[in-house]
Amino acid sequence: MPIGLGTVSTAGVAELIAQTYDSIFTSLRDDEPSIKKILFPDTTEGNDKIRFHLNANDKNVIRSVSETDLNSLIDSTILDTTTGSGAQVGGKFLTPNLHPVVDANLDIRHLVQTIMIGAKQLAAIKGGKDSFQNILTRETEMSMRDWTRGIDDMLITFNDTFRTTAEAAGNSGKDLDNLGTMLSVGGTTYANVNYTTYPEFAPYVNHNGGVARALSIALLQDVMNKLEAGLAGATQRYAHVEQILCGAAQFTAYGNLLSAQRRFVKSDTLGGGFQALVFNGRKIVSVPRFVANKMLFVQKSTRDGDKTFEYRILKNYDCVDKSANTVGALLYVCTHMANALCKGRMQTGVLCDLQ
């Protein structure tokens, strides 16, 4: 069931009923910083078109003209493509040179979870030891935390195979698209956009053929230069990196590279570690459970003003009472239909194969 094409297929309902879903949510309770909060702070509800501008080097060209040519251009019938000065001037100055665009086709994912108030809890209500309102509030709160952690677990997956194969979402493609899926360069297409035909649509990936190597300033600078500097022979990505995401291992490795620049002040208390790190003025963020051997260079918005990473929702936590299917308990089935996507692959960089 695709999204981003302006319509919603009713086949998704039958698909939801027919599928067998793995247990994707675990009872882990925490409020740690998450990839969802950092990369997908805003959600988009609905099914409006997902449109990509493909060619970074294709622009409406600004042309310099003489006063004579300008007056001729203004006076001419610029839409006349038959004969006469209008056609000639139009051909000379108004040759179409627009941004090529393509509409994406992104599959929706169906996530489900059950919330149950068991027979013993209901008996406690009747015995006056608790209230239905307290129990339902407590179970709902725990359920939402499970949703938060479960969704984050899906999004943060970033397998090494993203570079060599068409990386698929987990659970045979039923999970939300993860970072490896959204930034995959090992296949041919992402969201129905062919990045072999449009290589500038692929993210920049600095790798070492799968062989681990130590993090260095030169490696970091290479990714930054390829994204921002527009080096000769490289795809002109026009990026402005705003943050670099990594796990604790690379955060520490980068901090250790700067040990010689550390300065100590007179103090009765000594402390180790690094509270904050930057590279070229860009904040390096240590994300809990982020893959250990990669660093992700992110521009938060595309050149068109869209969010680089977007979380698209069609059905937001819709709960249905299924208590009739239980004995002596209350059962609710909660459904969430959504998927994540990357609109700014061209301005995104990955440094991988790190020790």
C-alpha positions as CSV (number, residue, x, y, z in Angstrom):
1,M,0.0,0.0,0.0
2,P,1.9,3.1,-1.2
3,I,1.9,6.6,0.1
4,G,3.1,9.7,-1.6
5,L,0.9,9.2,-4.7
6,G,-2.0,11.2,-3.6
7,T,-4.4,8.3,-2.9
8,V,-4.8,5.6,-0.3
9,S,-5.5,2.0,-1.3
10,T,-8.2,0.2,0.7
11,A,-6.2,-2.9,0.1
12,G,-4.2,-1.9,3.1
13,V,-7.1,-3.0,5.4
14,A,-7.1,-6.5,4.0
15,E,-3.3,-6.6,4.2
16,L,-3.4,-5.6,7.9
17,I,-5.8,-8.4,8.7
18,A,-3.9,-11.0,6.7
19,Q,-0.4,-10.3,7.9
20,T,1.3,-12.2,10.8
21,Y,3.3,-9.7,12.8
22,D,6.3,-10.4,14.9
23,S,6.5,-9.1,18.4
24,I,8.2,-5.8,17.8
25,F,7.7,-3.9,21.1
26,T,9.5,-4.6,24.3
27,S,8.8,-3.3,27.8
28,L,11.9,-1.1,28.0
29,R,11.1,2.2,29.7
30,D,13.3,5.2,29.3
31,D,13.4,8.8,28.1
32,E,16.8,8.8,26.5
33,P,17.7,10.9,23.5
34,S,16.5,9.0,20.4
35,I,17.0,9.0,16.7
36,K,13.3,9.8,16.3
37,K,13.7,13.0,18.3
38,I,16.9,14.1,16.6
39,L,16.2,13.3,12.9
40,F,12.4,13.1,12.8
41,P,11.2,15.9,15.2
42,D,8.1,16.6,13.1
43,T,5.6,14.3,11.6
44,T,3.4,14.8,8.5
45,E,-0.1,13.4,8.6
46,G,-1.8,12.7,5.3
47,N,-0.9,11.5,1.8
48,D,0.2,14.5,-0.1
49,K,2.8,13.9,-2.9
50,I,6.4,13.3,-2.0
51,R,8.4,15.2,-4.7
52,F,12.1,15.1,-5.2
53,H,14.2,17.6,-7.2
54,L,16.7,15.4,-8.8
55,N,19.6,17.2,-10.5
56,A,21.7,19.4,-8.2
57,N,23.5,21.0,-11.1
58,D,20.4,21.9,-13.1
59,K,19.2,25.5,-12.4
60,N,17.1,28.2,-14.0
61,V,20.2,30.0,-15.4
62,I,20.6,33.7,-14.9
63,R,21.7,35.2,-18.2
64,S,23.5,38.5,-18.9
65,V,22.1,40.3,-22.0
66,S,22.8,43.6,-23.8
67,E,20.3,46.4,-23.6
68,T,19.3,45.8,-27.3
69,D,18.7,42.1,-26.7
70,L,16.8,42.9,-23.5
71,N,14.4,45.3,-25.3
72,S,14.0,42.8,-28.1
73,L,13.2,40.1,-25.6
74,I,10.6,42.3,-23.8
75,D,9.0,43.4,-27.1
76,S,8.9,39.9,-28.6
77,T,6.2,37.3,-28.4
78,I,8.2,34.8,-26.5
79,L,5.8,32.0,-26.9
80,D,5.9,32.2,-30.7
81,T,7.9,29.2,-31.8
82,T,7.2,29.4,-35.5
83,T,9.1,32.3,-37.2
84,G,10.3,35.8,-36.6
85,S,12.3,37.6,-34.0
86,G,10.2,36.3,-31.1
87,A,11.2,32.7,-31.9
88,Q,14.8,33.7,-32.3
89,V,15.0,35.7,-29.1
90,G,13.1,33.1,-27.2
91,G,15.4,30.4,-28.4
92,K,18.4,32.4,-27.4
93,F,17.4,33.5,-24.0
94,L,14.5,31.3,-22.8
95,T,15.6,27.8,-23.5
96,P,13.9,25.7,-20.8
97,N,16.3,24.7,-18.1
98,L,14.1,23.7,-15.2
99,H,14.6,21.4,-12.3
100,P,13.6,17.8,-13.2
101,V,11.4,16.3,-10.6
102,V,9.9,12.9,-9.8
103,D,7.2,11.8,-7.5
104,A,8.1,9.1,-5.0
105,N,6.3,5.9,-4.1
106,L,6.9,4.9,-0.5
107,D,5.3,1.8,1.1
108,I,3.3,2.3,4.2
109,R,4.0,0.1,7.2
110,H,1.4,-1.4,9.6
111,L,2.4,-1.6,13.3
112,V,0.2,-3.1,15.9
113,Q,0.3,-3.5,19.7
114,T,-2.1,-4.9,22.3
115,I,-3.1,-3.3,25.6
116,M,-4.6,-5.7,28.0
117,I,-6.1,-5.2,31.5
118,G,-6.1,-8.7,32.9
119,A,-8.7,-10.5,35.1
120,K,-6.6,-9.9,38.3
121,Q,-6.5,-6.2,37.7
122,L,-10.2,-6.1,37.1
123,A,-10.7,-8.0,40.3
124,A,-8.6,-5.5,42.2
125,I,-10.9,-2.8,41.0
126,K,-13.9,-4.6,42.3
127,G,-12.1,-5.1,45.6
128,G,-11.5,-1.4,45.9
129,K,-7.7,-1.7,45.8
130,D,-7.4,0.3,42.6
131,S,-9.5,2.2,40.1
132,F,-10.2,1.5,36.4
133,Q,-9.0,5.0,35.6
134,N,-5.7,4.5,37.3
135,I,-5.0,1.2,35.7
136,L,-6.0,2.3,32.2
137,T,-3.9,5.5,32.5
138,R,-0.9,3.4,33.7
139,E,-1.2,0.8,30.9
140,T,-1.7,3.5,28.3
141,E,1.4,5.4,29.5
142,M,3.5,2.3,29.4
143,S,2.1,1.4,25.9
144,M,3.2,4.8,24.5
145,R,6.7,4.3,25.9
146,D,6.8,1.0,24.2
147,W,5.7,2.6,20.9
148,T,8.5,5.2,21.3
149,R,11.2,2.6,22.0
150,G,9.9,0.2,19.3
151,I,9.8,2.8,16.6
152,D,13.2,4.1,17.5
153,D,14.7,0.5,17.4
154,M,13.4,0.2,13.8
155,L,14.6,3.6,12.6
156,I,18.1,3.4,14.1
157,T,19.1,0.2,12.3
158,F,22.1,0.8,10.0
159,N,23.6,-2.4,8.6
160,D,26.8,-2.4,6.6
161,T,24.9,-4.0,3.7
162,F,23.4,-0.6,2.9
163,R,26.5,0.0,0.7
164,T,26.5,-3.3,-1.2
165,T,22.8,-4.4,-1.6
166,A,19.4,-2.9,-1.8
167,E,18.8,-2.6,1.9
168,A,15.3,-3.7,3.0
169,A,13.5,-2.9,6.2
170,G,13.5,-5.4,9.0
171,N,11.0,-8.2,9.6
172,S,10.9,-9.1,5.8
173,G,10.1,-5.5,4.9
174,K,7.3,-5.0,7.4
175,D,9.2,-2.7,9.8
176,L,9.6,1.0,9.3
177,D,12.3,1.9,6.8
178,N,15.5,2.4,8.8
179,L,18.6,4.5,8.2
180,G,20.2,1.8,6.1
181,T,17.1,1.6,3.9
182,M,16.8,5.4,3.6
183,L,20.5,5.8,2.7
184,S,21.0,2.6,0.7
185,V,23.4,2.9,-2.2
186,G,23.8,-0.8,-3.0
187,G,20.7,-1.2,-5.1
188,T,19.3,1.0,-7.9
189,T,16.3,2.8,-6.5
190,Y,15.0,4.4,-3.3
191,A,11.3,5.4,-3.0
192,N,10.9,4.8,-6.8
193,V,13.7,7.2,-7.7
194,N,16.5,5.6,-9.6
195,Y,19.9,6.7,-8.2
196,T,21.9,5.0,-10.9
197,T,20.2,7.2,-13.5
198,Y,20.5,10.2,-11.1
199,P,23.8,9.5,-9.1
200,E,23.5,12.9,-7.4
201,F,20.4,11.5,-5.6
202,A,22.6,9.1,-3.7
203,P,24.2,10.2,-0.4
204,Y,28.0,10.5,-0.3
205,V,29.6,7.5,1.3
206,N,33.2,7.3,2.4
207,H,34.1,3.6,3.0
208,N,37.0,1.3,3.0
209,G,35.6,-1.8,1.3
210,G,34.4,-3.3,4.6
211,V,37.8,-3.1,6.2
212,A,37.8,-1.3,9.6
213,R,40.1,1.7,9.9
214,A,40.7,4.3,12.6
215,L,38.8,7.6,12.6
216,S,40.9,10.5,11.5
217,I,40.6,14.2,10.9
218,A,41.3,13.6,7.2
219,L,38.3,11.2,6.9
220,L,36.0,13.7,8.5
221,Q,37.3,16.5,6.3
222,D,36.8,14.4,3.2
223,V,33.1,13.9,3.9
224,M,32.6,17.6,4.8
225,N,34.4,18.7,1.6
226,K,32.4,16.4,-0.7
227,L,29.2,17.6,0.8
228,E,29.9,21.3,1.1
229,A,32.9,22.4,-1.0
230,G,31.9,21.3,-4.4
231,L,35.3,19.8,-5.3
232,A,36.3,19.5,-9.0
233,G,34.9,16.3,-10.5
234,A,32.5,15.7,-7.6
235,T,28.7,16.0,-7.6
236,Q,27.8,19.5,-6.6
237,R,25.6,18.8,-3.5
238,Y,25.4,22.3,-2.1
239,A,25.0,20.9,1.4
240,H,25.5,22.7,4.7
241,V,26.2,20.1,7.4
242,E,24.5,21.1,10.6
243,Q,25.3,18.1,12.9
244,I,27.2,14.8,12.9
245,L,25.6,11.8,14.5
246,C,27.5,8.8,15.9
247,G,27.6,6.3,18.7
248,A,29.6,6.5,21.9
249,A,32.7,4.7,20.4
250,Q,33.3,7.3,17.6
251,F,32.4,10.2,19.9
252,T,35.2,9.0,22.2
253,A,37.5,8.3,19.3
254,Y,37.1,11.8,18.0
255,G,37.6,13.3,21.4
256,N,40.9,11.4,21.8
257,L,42.1,12.8,18.5
258,L,42.0,16.2,20.1
259,S,43.7,15.3,23.4
260,A,46.8,17.4,22.5
261,Q,44.6,20.5,22.2
262,R,43.0,20.0,25.7
263,R,43.8,22.7,28.2
264,F,43.5,22.3,31.9
265,V,42.7,25.1,34.4
266,K,43.5,25.2,38.1
267,S,41.0,23.1,39.9
268,D,40.6,20.9,42.9
269,T,38.5,18.5,40.9
270,L,39.7,16.5,38.0
271,G,37.3,15.1,35.4
272,G,37.8,13.0,32.3
273,G,35.7,12.5,29.1
274,F,34.1,15.0,26.8
275,Q,31.0,17.0,27.5
276,A,30.8,18.5,24.0
277,L,32.6,18.0,20.7
278,V,32.5,20.0,17.4
279,F,34.1,19.6,14.0
280,N,34.4,22.6,11.7
281,G,32.0,24.3,14.0
282,R,29.4,21.5,13.7
283,K,28.1,19.7,16.8
284,I,28.9,16.0,17.1
285,V,26.0,14.2,18.8
286,S,26.4,10.9,20.5
287,V,23.1,9.0,20.0
288,P,22.4,6.0,22.3
289,R,22.5,2.7,20.4
290,F,23.7,4.3,17.2
291,V,25.7,1.9,15.1
292,A,29.3,1.8,16.3
293,N,31.2,2.0,13.0
294,K,29.5,4.9,11.3
295,M,29.1,8.6,11.5
296,L,26.2,10.4,9.8
297,F,26.5,14.0,8.4
298,V,23.2,15.7,8.4
299,Q,21.7,18.9,6.9
300,K,18.3,19.3,8.6
301,S,16.5,20.8,5.6
302,T,16.7,20.3,1.8
303,R,17.4,23.2,-0.6
304,D,13.7,23.2,-1.3
305,G,12.8,23.8,2.3
306,D,11.6,20.3,3.1
307,K,12.8,18.4,6.2
308,T,15.7,16.1,5.2
309,F,14.2,13.3,7.2
310,E,10.4,13.0,7.5
311,Y,8.0,10.8,9.4
312,R,4.8,10.3,7.4
313,I,1.6,9.1,9.2
314,L,-1.6,7.8,7.7
315,K,-3.2,6.3,10.9
316,N,-2.0,7.5,14.2
317,Y,-2.4,5.1,17.1
318,D,-6.0,4.0,16.3
319,C,-7.3,1.7,19.1
320,V,-10.1,-0.8,18.8
321,D,-11.8,-2.7,21.7
322,K,-11.4,-6.4,21.2
323,S,-12.5,-7.5,24.7
324,A,-15.1,-9.8,23.1
325,N,-12.2,-12.1,22.1
326,T,-11.0,-12.5,25.7
327,V,-12.2,-14.2,28.9
328,G,-12.5,-11.9,31.9
329,A,-10.2,-9.2,30.5
330,L,-10.2,-6.0,28.6
331,L,-8.2,-6.0,25.3
332,Y,-7.4,-3.1,23.0
333,V,-5.6,-3.4,19.6
334,C,-3.7,-0.3,18.7
335,T,-2.7,0.3,15.0
336,H,-0.2,2.8,13.7
337,M,0.3,3.2,9.9
338,A,3.4,5.2,9.0
339,N,6.8,5.2,7.4
340,A,10.0,7.3,7.5
341,L,11.8,8.7,4.5
342,C,14.8,10.8,3.6
343,K,14.2,13.6,1.2
344,G,17.7,15.0,1.4
345,R,19.9,12.1,0.4
346,M,21.9,14.3,-1.8
347,Q,23.0,16.5,1.1
348,T,23.6,13.6,3.5
349,G,27.0,11.9,4.1
350,V,28.0,8.6,5.7
351,L,31.5,7.8,7.0
352,C,31.7,4.1,7.6
353,D,34.1,1.1,8.2
354,L,35.4,2.8,11.4
355,Q,37.0,0.8,14.2
